Amino acid sequence: MLPNYVFIVPNKDAPDMGAGFILHTKQPFELGRVVKLNPSPFAFTEYKNKFNPLIMAEVPGYSILIAFAGNLFGNKVQVSGKDWEAELQKIYNEMAQFFLDEKVNNNVGYYKRYKNL
């Protein structure tokens, strides 16, 4: 049985891979891009203003976020209904918590440079 989320390790030869991705392994198979920002009180706002992501979630306590990158079927929204945005936000919040639990907390020394000020 697959876990709800898996981390996709970046390919160091492909600069567009950035810090990697998190895949939601259940429908709607959302793909979140891990974005590491320079710690600053305005880092998230600056990112949002510059890239205007459909959905993003902050990794608690760190200047790292998970931004909408589409899903396994392309760069489109697969959820439907009047609460589609809340559904997606919930998935991305869970991705951010997954990243904190599985990556950051297991390698605190590396991620301390992204600790919020």
C-alpha positions in Angstrom: 0.0 0.0 0.0 1.3 3.4 -1.0 1.7 6.2 1.5 -0.5 9.3 0.9 2.5 11.4 -0.2 5.9 10.6 -1.7 8.9 12.9 -2.3 10.3 12.9 -5.8 14.0 13.6 -5.6 15.3 16.3 -7.9 17.6 15.4 -10.8 20.8 17.4 -10.2 21.3 17.6 -14.0 18.0 19.3 -14.6 17.9 22.8 -13.1 14.1 23.1 -13.7 13.6 20.4 -11.1 14.5 22.8 -8.3 14.1 21.3 -4.8 11.9 18.4 -6.0 8.2 17.6 -5.9 5.7 15.9 -3.6 3.1 13.6 -5.2 -0.3 12.9 -3.7 -0.6 9.2 -4.4 -4.4 9.2 -4.4 -7.0 10.9 -6.6 -6.6 13.7 -7.8 -2.8 12.9 -7.9 -1.7 16.4 -7.2 1.9 17.4 -7.7 3.5 20.1 -5.5 6.8 21.8 -6.2 9.0 22.3 -3.2 10.3 25.9 -3.2 13.1 27.0 -0.9 13.2 30.7 -0.3 15.7 33.0 1.5 14.4 33.5 5.0 12.6 36.9 5.2 9.4 38.2 6.8 8.2 38.9 3.2 9.5 35.8 1.4 6.0 34.1 1.0 4.3 37.4 0.0 7.0 38.2 -2.6 6.8 34.7 -4.1 3.0 34.9 -4.3 3.1 38.3 -5.9 5.8 37.3 -8.4 4.5 33.8 -9.5 0.8 34.0 -8.4 0.5 30.2 -7.7 -3.0 28.7 -7.9 -2.4 27.1 -4.5 0.6 27.1 -2.1 1.2 26.0 1.5 4.0 27.1 3.8 6.1 24.5 5.6 5.6 25.5 9.3 8.5 27.4 10.7 10.6 27.5 7.5 10.9 29.6 4.4 9.9 26.6 2.3 6.6 26.3 0.5 4.8 23.7 -1.6 3.4 25.3 -4.8 0.8 24.0 -7.2 2.6 22.2 -10.1 -0.4 20.4 -11.6 -1.0 16.7 -11.4 -0.1 13.5 -13.1 -2.5 14.4 -16.0 -1.0 17.8 -16.7 -1.2 21.3 -15.3 -4.9 21.3 -14.6 -7.2 21.0 -11.6 -8.9 17.6 -11.2 -11.1 18.3 -8.3 -14.6 19.7 -8.9 -17.4 21.2 -7.0 -18.0 24.4 -5.2 -15.2 23.7 -2.6 -12.5 22.8 -5.1 -10.1 25.4 -3.8 -10.5 24.3 -0.2 -10.0 20.7 -1.2 -6.8 21.6 -3.0 -5.6 23.8 -0.1 -6.1 20.9 2.3 -4.0 18.6 0.1 -1.2 21.1 -0.2 -1.3 21.8 3.6 -0.8 18.1 4.1 2.1 18.0 1.6 3.8 20.8 3.6 3.4 18.9 6.9 4.6 15.7 5.1 7.7 17.6 3.9 8.3 18.9 7.5 8.0 15.5 9.0 9.9 13.5 6.4 12.6 15.8 5.2 13.1 18.8 7.4 12.9 17.0 10.8 15.2 14.2 9.6 17.8 16.6 8.4 17.6 19.7 10.7 21.2 20.7 10.1 20.7 21.1 6.4 17.4 22.9 6.7 18.4 25.3 9.5 19.4 27.9 6.8 15.7 28.0 5.8 14.4 28.6 9.4 12.1 31.6 9.6 13.5 34.6 11.2 
